[in-house]
């Protein structure tokens, strides 16, 4: 069902955030599974609400760079998610833009693979 697919994506996103925090010293998560799930939720909300607006505003730049500017947008979304998490008292930290850029690539790849395994399209 739809709810199961949504939950699977949320879990996949949490696994992706955990992978990025484990692999990159510039991304840290303080707290347990609850903090991890909260960060995945914040990241999902940021990507659902803010990312489409940024993509629309940067449409020309995205086309001009053959889509590579999407990596910058993804890194900005990760930095924004870290800022929101910090504001609500969740210990999720992204040190700099380079960490955000690498982290967003790791999160994208891991969440795509995990989502494909957990919630395959019918």
N, C-alpha and C positions, 0 to 999 in steps of 0.2 A: 504494500500500500504506500500511499504518499508519505504518511507519517513515518513509517519505517525507513524509507529512503532518506528523509530529512534527518532522522536520528543517525543513520549510517554516515551521512555527510558530515554531521557535527563531530562524530567520533573520529572520522578520517581527518578532519581539520585539527582536532586536538592532537592526534598522533603526529601530524605534520609539524605543528608548533613544537611539540616535544622533541622531534628530530632536529629541528633547527636550533633549539636551545641546547641540545646535547652536542651538536656538531660545531657550533660557532661560539667562540668565547665572548663575542660581542652581543650575544642574546642570552639573557638570563631570566629564569622563571623561579620565583620564590614561592613556596607553598606546595600543596599536594595536588591531588587529582581535581579537587574543586576549583583551584586557581587555574589549572590547565583548561578545564571545561569552560570556565568563565572567559578566559582569553580567547578561546575558539569561538565562543558566542559573540564577543565584542568584535573580533576580526570579521566574522560573518556579517554582522550588522553594518560595520563600516564599509565592507565590500558591496553590500546590497544598497546602501543609502548614498554614500559619497562617491564611490568609484564610477557609477554611470555618469554623474555630473562632470567629473574630471575628464572622462573619456570624450564626452561631447565637446567640452571646452578645448581639449587638446587634439581634436580630430585632425587638423591640418598637420600638426607636429607628428602625430602617429603615422600618417600616410607618408610624410616626408622622410621619416626615419625607417620606413618599411616595417613598422610595428615595434621597433626596439624601444620607443618611448614608453610602451606599456610596462616595461621593466621598471622604469622610473616611477610610474604611477603605482605599481604594486609595492615598491619600496616605501613610497609615501603613505600608502594605506597601512603598512606594517608599523611605521613610525606613529601614525595617528592612533592605531589600536593600542600601542604601548602607552601613548599619552593618556588616552581615555582610561586604560586599565590603572595607571598610576593615580589618576584623579578619583577613581572609585575605590582605591585602597587595595588593588591587586598588584603583587610584586612581579611585574613583567617589564623588563628593561631591554631596550635596543640602544646600544651605545652610540652608533654613528650611522651615516648614510650607507657606507660600504657594508656594514653588517646587515642593514635593512635590505640592501640589494641582494646580497647572497642569501639571506634568510628568506626573502620572498621567492627566490628561485627554488630553494629547497622545499618550502611550504607548498608551492605550486605543484612540483613534481610528486612529492609524497602524498599530497591530498588527492591528486588525480589518480595515482596508482591505487591508493587505499579505497577511494570511492568506487573505482572500477571493480575492485574485489568485493567490497561490502555491499554495494548497491548497483549492480549492473543494470544498464538500460534494457528495457524489454523489447 
